[in-house]
């Protein structure tokens, strides 16, 4: 028996508003390398970027019919992809709100579906890690790209001995950030994707009965002042589901309770630990359910081609190179000589 891989005939992919262009480029490159044809639906809110990408692809002259940029409503694109016999894989990247609907549509059409929804990043600070460095990493991780990536820091757990110093440092740093127009060189935090998102974030941060807003948390159109919240409990939606925006909640916990808090997270794409203790780092990595573990670094900094996956926990999207997601593994049974020839051929995309 041998395991071989063949490219999906055609991949239909959707990308969200945030990071629309780099995600589109990653998908295009991965599909070309995998040997799959690609239907790509850019975000309509980023129509100019999508049009420029289409022009760039045409100038590059890829193989005929290998890439097609499609401007359509997301729901219509998914339905058309489900109905098209040549589309073999649907890849959804976007809000968790619509992920299950896309999966159900693909399942009903008997097609595999990759889901990459928003993450809920947690970070733990132990009692020996330098406070100033912890504050710098937390604030950068919570506000880079306006806190609108799936690897942004949403929640901060600290050792009780570090709680007060880390909390006060994060509050001071958040208050000092300049919110404004993204074209201004002085701006450190720009607008969110919409007025509605900013208003929803205000409500979400205040929703828990014990939540206390320590700074920020005000919306002005699509602008949102960076916020810090405390009083988050184990059953809070902020812990279970996370949010999109420049904010973080903070909580002191005993080290013995760390695993309980990590495993309460419903969307653990990326967990971070700030510690100089190898034993604690190993335990953290072993017990976290996140697809990506960051050690003493800002989790919001990513390579656009790094391995990814892990959403949801259904086995359809394991951590792997993007190219491998567009290739289908299958089993070959037969005589060794024939198997070797077939395996070599399919590995080359034949």
C-alpha positions as CSV (number, residue, x, y, z in Angstrom):
1,X,0.0,0.0,0.0
2,X,1.1,3.5,-0.8
3,X,-0.3,6.9,0.0
4,X,-0.3,9.3,-3.0
5,X,-1.7,12.8,-3.5
6,X,-3.5,14.3,-6.4
7,X,-4.6,18.0,-6.9
8,X,-8.2,18.9,-6.5
9,X,-9.5,19.7,-10.1
10,X,-10.8,23.1,-9.1
11,X,-10.7,25.0,-5.8
12,X,-13.4,27.6,-5.0
13,X,-12.0,30.0,-2.4
14,X,-13.5,33.0,-0.6
15,X,-11.5,35.6,1.4
16,X,-12.6,38.1,4.0
17,X,-12.2,41.9,4.2
18,X,-9.2,41.8,6.5
19,X,-5.9,40.8,4.8
20,X,-7.9,40.2,1.6
21,X,-4.9,40.9,-0.8
22,X,-2.2,38.8,0.9
23,X,-4.6,35.9,1.5
24,X,-5.6,36.0,-2.2
25,X,-2.0,36.0,-3.2
26,X,-1.3,33.0,-0.9
27,X,-4.2,31.1,-2.3
28,X,-3.2,31.8,-5.9
29,X,0.4,30.7,-5.4
30,X,-0.7,27.6,-3.5
31,X,-3.2,26.5,-6.1
32,X,-0.6,26.9,-8.9
33,X,2.0,24.9,-7.1
34,X,-0.6,22.2,-6.1
35,X,-1.7,21.9,-9.7
36,X,-5.3,22.9,-9.1
37,X,-7.5,25.3,-11.0
38,X,-8.8,28.2,-8.9
39,X,-12.0,30.2,-8.7
40,X,-11.2,33.1,-6.3
41,X,-13.8,35.4,-4.8
42,X,-12.2,38.5,-3.3
43,X,-14.0,40.5,-0.7
44,X,-16.4,42.9,-2.4
45,X,-15.5,45.6,0.2
46,X,-12.0,45.4,-1.2
47,X,-13.1,45.6,-4.8
48,X,-10.2,47.8,-5.9
49,X,-7.6,45.3,-4.5
50,X,-9.5,42.5,-6.2
51,X,-9.5,44.3,-9.6
52,X,-5.8,45.1,-9.3
53,X,-5.0,41.4,-8.5
54,X,-7.0,40.3,-11.5
55,X,-5.0,42.7,-13.7
56,X,-1.7,41.5,-12.2
57,X,-2.6,37.8,-12.8
58,X,-3.5,38.6,-16.4
59,X,-0.1,40.3,-16.9
60,X,1.7,37.2,-15.5
61,X,0.0,34.9,-18.1
62,X,-0.6,31.8,-15.9
63,X,-1.6,28.6,-17.6
64,X,-4.9,28.9,-19.6
65,X,-8.0,28.7,-17.4
66,X,-5.9,28.1,-14.3
67,X,-7.1,31.1,-12.3
68,X,-10.3,33.1,-12.5
69,X,-11.3,36.0,-10.3
70,X,-15.0,36.1,-9.6
71,X,-16.9,39.1,-8.2
72,X,-20.1,37.9,-6.6
73,X,-22.0,37.9,-3.3
74,X,-20.5,35.2,-1.0
75,X,-23.7,33.2,-0.7
76,X,-24.2,33.1,-4.5
77,X,-20.5,32.1,-5.0
78,X,-20.9,29.3,-2.6
79,X,-24.1,28.0,-4.2
80,X,-22.6,28.2,-7.7
81,X,-19.5,26.3,-6.5
82,X,-21.7,23.6,-4.9
83,X,-23.6,23.3,-8.2
84,X,-20.6,23.2,-10.5
85,X,-19.4,19.6,-11.1
86,X,-15.8,20.6,-11.8
87,X,-15.4,22.3,-8.3
88,X,-14.0,19.7,-6.0
89,X,-13.0,21.7,-2.9
90,X,-14.6,24.8,-1.3
91,X,-12.3,26.9,0.9
92,X,-13.9,29.4,3.2
93,X,-11.9,32.1,5.0
94,X,-14.0,34.5,7.1
95,X,-16.2,35.1,10.1
96,X,-17.2,32.2,12.3
97,X,-20.8,33.5,11.9
98,X,-21.1,32.0,8.4
99,X,-18.7,29.1,8.6
100,X,-21.2,26.5,9.6
101,X,-23.6,27.5,6.8
102,X,-20.8,27.2,4.2
103,X,-19.9,23.8,5.6
104,X,-23.5,22.6,5.5
105,X,-23.9,23.7,1.9
106,X,-20.7,22.0,0.9
107,X,-21.7,18.8,2.8
108,X,-25.1,18.7,1.1
109,X,-23.3,19.0,-2.3
110,X,-21.0,16.1,-1.3
111,X,-17.9,18.2,-1.5
112,X,-15.0,18.7,1.0
113,X,-14.8,22.0,2.6
114,X,-11.9,23.8,4.3
115,X,-12.9,26.3,7.0
116,X,-10.6,29.0,8.3
117,X,-12.6,31.1,10.7
118,X,-11.6,33.8,13.1
119,X,-9.5,32.7,16.1
120,X,-9.5,33.5,19.8
121,X,-5.9,34.0,20.9
122,X,-5.0,33.6,24.6
123,X,-1.7,34.5,26.1
124,X,-0.2,33.5,29.5
125,X,2.5,35.4,31.5
126,X,4.4,33.5,34.1
127,X,5.9,35.0,37.3
128,X,9.4,35.2,36.0
129,X,8.9,36.9,32.6
130,X,10.0,40.6,32.4
131,X,7.0,42.8,32.8
132,X,8.0,45.5,30.3
133,X,8.6,42.9,27.5
134,X,5.3,41.2,28.4
135,X,3.4,44.5,28.1
136,X,5.1,45.3,24.7
137,X,4.1,41.9,23.3
138,X,0.6,42.0,24.6
139,X,-0.2,45.5,23.3
140,X,1.3,44.8,19.9
141,X,-0.4,41.4,19.6
142,X,-3.8,42.9,20.6
143,X,-3.7,46.0,18.3
144,X,-1.6,45.1,15.2
145,X,-3.8,45.3,12.1
146,X,-6.3,46.9,14.5
147,X,-6.7,43.6,16.3
148,X,-8.5,42.1,13.3
149,X,-6.5,38.9,12.6
150,X,-7.2,35.4,13.6
151,X,-4.0,35.3,15.6
152,X,-4.5,38.6,17.6
153,X,-4.3,38.5,21.4
154,X,-7.8,38.6,22.8
155,X,-7.3,37.3,26.4
156,X,-4.3,37.7,28.8
157,X,-3.8,35.3,31.7
158,X,-1.1,36.1,34.2
159,X,0.4,34.6,37.3
160,X,-1.0,36.4,40.4
161,X,2.4,37.8,41.2
162,X,2.5,39.5,37.8
163,X,-1.1,40.6,37.5
164,X,-1.0,44.2,38.9
165,X,2.2,45.2,37.1
166,X,1.1,43.7,33.7
167,X,-2.4,45.2,34.0
168,X,-1.2,48.7,34.8
169,X,1.4,48.5,32.0
170,X,-1.1,47.4,29.4
171,X,-3.6,50.1,30.4
172,X,-0.9,52.8,30.2
173,X,0.3,51.6,26.8
174,X,-3.2,51.2,25.4
175,X,-4.2,54.7,26.5
176,X,-1.1,56.1,24.7
177,X,-2.0,54.7,21.3
178,X,-3.1,57.2,18.7
179,X,-6.3,56.4,16.9
180,X,-6.9,58.1,13.5
181,X,-6.9,58.0,9.8
182,X,-4.8,55.1,8.4
183,X,-3.0,57.4,5.9
184,X,-1.6,59.6,8.8
185,X,2.0,58.6,9.8
186,X,1.1,59.3,13.4
187,X,-1.8,56.8,13.5
188,X,-1.2,53.6,15.4
189,X,-4.7,52.2,15.4
190,X,-7.0,52.8,12.4
191,X,-10.7,52.2,11.9
192,X,-12.4,48.9,12.1
193,X,-14.2,47.3,9.1
194,X,-17.4,49.2,9.8
195,X,-19.4,51.3,12.2
196,X,-21.5,48.3,13.1
197,X,-18.4,46.3,14.0
198,X,-17.2,49.1,16.3
199,X,-20.6,49.4,18.0
200,X,-20.9,45.6,18.4
201,X,-17.5,45.4,20.0
202,X,-18.5,48.0,22.6
203,X,-21.5,45.9,23.6
204,X,-19.5,42.6,23.5
205,X,-16.8,44.0,25.9
206,X,-19.4,45.1,28.4
207,X,-21.8,42.1,28.1
208,X,-20.6,40.1,31.1
209,X,-22.1,40.7,34.5
210,X,-18.7,41.1,36.1
211,X,-16.9,42.8,33.3
212,X,-15.1,46.1,34.2
213,X,-13.8,48.4,31.4
214,X,-10.5,49.7,32.6
215,X,-9.8,52.0,29.6
216,X,-11.0,52.8,26.1
217,X,-14.0,51.0,24.7
218,X,-15.6,53.9,22.9
219,X,-16.8,53.9,19.3
220,X,-16.9,56.9,17.0
221,X,-18.1,55.7,13.6
222,X,-15.8,52.9,12.7
223,X,-13.1,54.1,15.1
224,X,-12.6,52.4,18.4
225,X,-10.4,53.4,21.3
226,X,-8.2,50.5,22.4
227,X,-9.7,48.8,25.5
228,X,-8.7,46.7,28.5
229,X,-11.3,44.7,30.4
230,X,-11.1,42.7,33.6
231,X,-13.6,40.5,35.5
232,X,-13.9,37.8,32.8
233,X,-15.1,34.5,34.1
234,X,-14.7,30.9,32.8
235,X,-18.2,31.0,31.3
236,X,-17.8,34.4,29.6
237,X,-18.3,34.7,25.8
238,X,-15.1,36.7,25.6
239,X,-13.2,33.7,26.8
240,X,-15.1,31.1,24.8
241,X,-15.5,32.9,21.5
242,X,-13.2,36.0,21.4
243,X,-13.7,39.1,19.3
244,X,-12.2,41.3,16.5
245,X,-10.8,44.6,17.4
246,X,-8.0,46.5,19.4
247,X,-8.8,45.3,22.9
248,X,-7.8,42.7,25.5
249,X,-9.2,41.2,28.7
250,X,-6.9,40.3,31.5
251,X,-7.2,37.9,34.4
252,X,-4.9,36.5,37.2
253,X,-5.0,32.8,37.6
254,X,-3.0,30.1,39.5
255,X,-0.7,28.1,37.2
256,X,-2.6,25.0,38.2
257,X,-5.8,26.4,36.5
258,X,-4.1,27.3,33.2
259,X,-5.2,24.2,31.3
260,X,-8.8,24.7,32.4
261,X,-8.8,28.3,31.0
262,X,-7.1,27.3,27.8
263,X,-9.5,24.5,27.1
264,X,-12.6,26.7,27.7
265,X,-11.7,28.4,24.4
266,X,-13.9,27.3,21.5
267,X,-11.7,28.7,18.8
268,X,-8.1,28.0,19.9
269,X,-6.1,28.8,16.7
270,X,-3.1,30.4,18.4
271,X,-2.0,30.3,22.0
272,X,1.0,32.2,23.4
273,X,3.2,31.7,26.4
274,X,5.7,34.2,27.9
275,X,8.0,32.2,30.1
276,X,11.7,31.3,30.5
277,X,10.9,27.9,32.1
278,X,11.3,25.0,29.6
279,X,9.2,22.7,31.8
280,X,6.2,25.1,31.8
281,X,6.6,25.8,28.0
282,X,6.5,22.1,27.3
283,X,3.4,21.5,29.5
284,X,1.7,24.5,27.9
285,X,2.3,23.2,24.4
286,X,1.3,19.7,25.3
287,X,-2.0,20.7,26.9
288,X,-3.1,23.6,24.7
289,X,-5.5,22.6,21.9
290,X,-4.4,25.4,19.7
291,X,-3.1,24.7,16.2
292,X,-0.2,27.1,16.7
293,X,1.9,27.7,19.9
294,X,3.9,31.0,20.1
295,X,6.8,31.1,22.7
296,X,8.0,34.5,23.8
297,X,6.9,36.3,20.7
298,X,4.0,38.4,19.2
299,X,1.5,35.9,17.7
300,X,0.1,38.5,15.3
301,X,3.3,38.4,13.2
302,X,2.9,35.7,10.6
303,X,4.5,34.6,7.4
304,X,1.8,34.5,4.6
305,X,3.1,31.0,3.6
306,X,3.5,29.4,7.1
307,X,1.7,26.1,7.7
308,X,-1.8,26.7,9.0
309,X,-5.1,25.0,9.9
310,X,-6.9,23.7,12.9
311,X,-10.4,25.1,12.5
312,X,-12.7,23.5,13.4
313,X,-11.6,20.5,15.4
314,X,-13.1,18.1,12.9
315,X,-10.0,16.8,11.1
316,X,-10.8,18.5,7.8
317,X,-8.1,21.2,8.2
318,X,-5.0,19.9,9.9
319,X,-1.9,22.1,10.3
320,X,-0.1,21.8,7.0
321,X,1.4,23.8,4.2
322,X,-1.3,25.6,2.1
323,X,-0.2,23.6,-1.0
324,X,-1.0,20.3,0.8
325,X,-4.6,21.5,1.5
326,X,-5.2,21.6,-2.2
327,X,-4.0,18.1,-2.8
328,X,-6.1,15.1,-1.9
329,X,-4.4,12.1,-0.3
330,X,-5.5,8.6,-1.4
331,X,-4.4,5.0,-1.0
332,X,-3.0,2.9,-3.7
333,X,-2.9,-0.9,-3.4
334,X,-1.1,-3.2,-5.9
335,X,2.2,-4.6,-6.9
336,X,5.3,-2.7,-5.7
337,X,6.6,-1.8,-9.2
338,X,3.3,-0.4,-10.4
339,X,2.8,1.5,-7.1
340,X,6.2,3.2,-7.3
341,X,5.4,4.5,-10.8
342,X,2.0,5.7,-9.9
343,X,3.2,7.4,-6.7
344,X,6.0,9.2,-8.6
345,X,3.5,10.4,-11.2
346,X,0.9,11.7,-8.8
347,X,3.5,13.4,-6.7
348,X,4.3,15.5,-9.8
349,X,0.7,16.5,-10.2
350,X,-0.1,14.1,-13.0
